[in-house]
Amino acid sequence: MKTIEEQIEKQKEVKEVYEKPAIEIIEMETEGILCGSGGDYNPGGGRPWS
């Protein structure tokens, strides 16, 4: 059985330094349509309502 002094001494030891988790915010911009082709191409995609 450990004595109280041994337990207190063990608690005083620093085993590793705590580092707060880093939060990184990445801002993104919409690029739009990069490539459109074909006879039924519409801005925004899909076929027209005809």
N, C-alpha and C positions, 0 to 999 in steps of 0.2 A: 504494500500500500504506500502510495506517495504521500509525502508530508505536504502540509499547506504551503511551506516555503518553496518547495520544488514546483508546485502548481503555479504559484504566483510568478516565480522566475521564468517559467515556460511561457506564461501569458505575456510577459514583458518583451520576449524575443519577437522581432519582426521577421516573418518568414518570407513575405513578398509584398511588394508595393501594389496597392490597388490603383488601377487606372480607370477613370470614368470612361465608359464607351463613347466613342466619337460619333456624332451625327453629321452626315454630309448631305446637303440638299443639291440635287442636280436639276437645273432648269433646262427644259427642252422646248423647242419651237416646232410647230407643224411645218412640214415642207410642202404639202399639197401633193398633187399627182405628178409623179416623176416622168411617166411615159404613158401616153394614150394613143391607141391606134385602132383602126377598124372603122367601118362605115357607121356604126351605131355609137360612136364615142360621144359622151356628154360630159361636160364639166361636172364633177361630183360623182361620176360613175353611173352605170346602169343604162337602160334604154329609155328613150322618151316615151311618154304616155300618148300614143297615137292610135 
